[in-house]
């Protein structure tokens, strides 16, 4: 779909330079940027919801799982 938007001159120039360097059209650049922006916003909303849930209930690991996780981290650290 075609659309017309207004951009500050400096932002337009930066976008033109980026599109050339990335070897993509201006439309591709704007579509990619908008898609990434919207995906990040969606991820942010998911994080907000999880934070709300865990702020009401304590997030506790099963002691056996926590112990196994710590042992796993120690083993991984020894490999470095």
Secondary structure, DSSP 8 states (H G I E B T S, - for coil): --------HHHHHHHHHHHHHHT--HHHHHHHHHHHHHHHHHHHHHHHHHHHHHHHS-----HHHHHHHHHHHHHHHHH-
